[in-house]
Amino acid sequence: MIKDRTETVTVPEQITEEAEAKALVREKPVYKRKRGDRKDGRRLKNITPMIKIMPYIMEKRSDACNTYADSFDVTRVDEMVREKVRSGKTSFSLLHILLAAYVRTVSQRPAINRFVSGQRIYARNNIIVNMTIKREMSIDAPDTVVKVEFDPWDTLDDIYDKFNTTVETALSQSAEESDFDSINKAFTLIPGFLLRFAVHTLDRMDYFGKMPKKILDISPFHGSMIITSMGSLGIKPIYHHIYDFGNLPVFIAYGAKRTVVGVDTKGNITKKKFVDIKVVTDERICDGYYYASCFKLMRKYVENPVLLETPPEEVFYDCE
């Protein structure tokens, strides 16, 4: 893995500490698009032979699914949620901390933001998180999808603002105004035998990196990760499959918080809150050791959410 951090500092004379902090300009490395790159990612060539050959052995994403389950101690999360709500962020929740923890993990372990398409491995250009939301909390209410782009330097407050703004915009739009819902409706107007051909054509276009950008921008099957809350539905998390169509490498599901009563080292009775998560991953983008380090890092950020209040000290970008 190549560490590549772009950071420039402008320090005028007699600058205050606060102004000096604001003068820190963080930029992503500028990569010139090369032959073989896609609209949403750079083709990686300097990767190990084993990882390079994996997509040829496991051609479909469903062939390469690994499942992982864990429980995170969210006792400190609960405290932070109460603080944020009191400060005016009335819809702040565990979801925002999970999103922030994942984005921060990507900033330190960028290989989990890779994807496989056309038997080739790519480094995604951006951090894109997808989530399906209901327009209303009822059985018959229609679903829609939100896609939110985050920056590896984002803090917890940045994540909250970006995610909520996107959700509020999506919910304020009617199905006719939403690009995602409009294209979905257009596809349903195509007769079944032609619709199958249309989806197959899009899949082939995606295989060769020719998928129209307009569809890439709204597709729930393209992105860094998709997340769903089973807790809001009142059930435990499930292992949700990742799709062969598109290029999503990670699907995270989490359940409702639960209280665990235990005994500490001094014999005192303690109460802690935990949340169960289940993850399905595409094992072709990196090895198991790397994935394990990612999950450990995500756990660290969730269980110590104060670390997400400030930007990371440095950001790592994927190898050429």
ZISULSUL-V362661 format. One line per field, one symbol per residue. phi: phi as a letter, one per 30 degrees, with the letter a starting at -180 (. if undefined). psi: psi as a letter, one per 40 degrees, with the letter a starting at -180 (. if undefined). burial: I if it has 9 or more other ideal C-beta (glycine too) atoms within 8 Angstrom, else O. Layout:
phi: ???
psi: ???
burial: ???
This chain:
phi: .cdbccabbcbddhddddddddddccbdeccddcdjdcdcacdccdcdeddddedddcdcdddcdccbbabcdcdddeddeddddddjddcdaeeddddddddddddcbdddcdacaiibcbcddbccccadbcdbdbddddcbccbbcccdddcedddedddddddddddddddddddddddeddddddeeddddddddddddddecicdedddedcddcbldabbbcdddcibddcdcdccddjbdcbbcbbcddbcccbbddciddbbbcbbcbbbcbcdddaddddeeddddddeedddbdddddbdddabccddd
psi: hhhhhhhihhgiifiiddddddehhhiiihhhhiheiideihhhdfiiddddededdgdidddfhiihiihhhfddddddddddddeegdehidddddddddddddddgedeeiihhfeihihidihhhihhiidigidehiiihihhhiieeiiddddddddddddddddeiidddhdddddddddeehiddddddddddddddddefehhdddddeheehidihiihddeefiiiihhiiidhafhehhhhiaiiihhhahaeeeihihihihhihhhiheediidddddddddddddddegeddediiidihhiii.
burial: OOOOOOIOOOOOOOOOOOIIOOIOOOOOOOOOOOOOIIOIIIIIOOOOOOIIOIIOOIOOIOOIIIIIOIOIIIOIIIOIIOOIIOOOIOOIOIIIIIIIIIIIIIIIIIIIIIIIIOOIIIIIOOIIIIIIIIOOOOOOIOOIIIIIOIOIIIIIOIIIOIIIOIIOOIOOOOIOOIOIIIIOIOIOOIOOOOIOOIIOOIIOIIOOIOIOOOIIOIIIIIIIIIIIIIIOOOOOIOOIOIOOOIIIIIIIIIIOIIOOOOOOOOOOOOOIIIIIIIIIIIIIIOOOOIIOIIIOIIIIIIIOIOIIOOOIOOIIIIOO
